[in-house]
Amino acid sequence: MIGTILSALLVGLIIGALARLLMPGNQNIGVLMTIVLGVAGSFLGSWLTYQFGYTNSNGGFEVIPFVVGVIIAIGLISAYLAISGRRVRQ
């Protein structure tokens, strides 16, 4: 149980950091919000890919849910910046 929570936080941090690196400009959000939005992107990405019938029949690292999670996290970070009124510095 604790290992699952820690791994979800670690994957959320990685997905959130990748999403922020791929976005243009400098986002003015903290590390905690990056983790929260990364975890949300990871969960939504995994859920969405499995709803479309994705199966990891070969085992190993699941690349497609990871990539979809990063894309969703980019959208979540953009939405957060738009809602909170924070500006992206160029």
C-alpha positions in Angstrom: 0.0 0.0 0.0 2.7 2.5 1.0 4.9 1.4 -1.9 2.0 2.0 -4.4 1.4 5.5 -3.0 5.2 6.3 -3.2 5.5 4.9 -6.7 2.4 6.9 -7.8 4.0 10.1 -6.4 7.3 9.3 -8.1 5.6 8.7 -11.5 3.5 11.8 -11.0 6.7 13.8 -10.4 8.3 12.4 -13.5 5.2 13.0 -15.7 4.7 16.5 -14.3 8.3 17.4 -14.8 8.3 16.1 -18.4 5.1 18.0 -19.1 6.6 21.2 -17.8 9.8 20.7 -19.8 7.8 20.1 -23.0 5.6 23.2 -22.5 7.0 26.5 -24.0 8.0 29.2 -21.6 8.5 29.2 -17.8 5.5 28.1 -15.8 5.1 29.8 -12.5 3.9 26.8 -10.4 5.5 24.9 -7.5 6.8 21.4 -7.2 3.8 20.2 -5.2 1.4 21.4 -7.8 3.6 19.8 -10.5 3.4 16.4 -8.6 -0.4 16.8 -8.1 -1.1 17.6 -11.8 1.4 14.9 -12.9 -0.3 12.2 -10.7 -3.7 13.3 -12.1 -2.4 13.2 -15.7 -0.9 9.7 -15.0 -4.2 8.3 -13.6 -6.3 9.9 -16.4 -3.9 8.8 -19.1 -3.9 5.2 -17.8 -7.6 5.1 -17.4 -8.2 6.6 -20.9 -5.8 4.2 -22.7 -7.4 1.2 -21.0 -10.9 2.4 -21.9 -9.8 2.4 -25.6 -8.8 -1.3 -25.2 -5.0 -1.0 -24.6 -3.4 -4.1 -23.1 0.2 -4.7 -22.1 0.3 -8.3 -23.2 4.2 -8.3 -23.5 4.7 -7.0 -19.9 7.3 -4.5 -19.0 7.1 -0.7 -19.1 3.8 0.7 -20.4 4.9 3.4 -22.8 1.5 4.4 -24.3 -0.2 5.2 -21.0 2.9 7.1 -19.9 3.0 9.2 -23.1 -0.8 9.9 -22.9 -0.3 10.8 -19.2 2.3 13.4 -20.2 0.0 14.9 -22.8 -2.9 15.1 -20.3 -0.6 16.6 -17.7 0.4 19.3 -20.2 -3.3 20.0 -20.7 -3.9 20.1 -16.9 -1.0 22.4 -16.3 -2.2 24.7 -19.1 -5.7 24.7 -17.5 -4.3 25.4 -14.1 -2.3 28.3 -15.4 -5.4 29.7 -17.2 -7.7 29.3 -14.2 -5.2 30.6 -11.6 -4.3 33.6 -13.7 -0.6 33.0 -13.6 1.4 34.0 -16.6 3.9 32.0 -18.5 7.1 33.9 -18.8 8.8 33.8 -22.2 
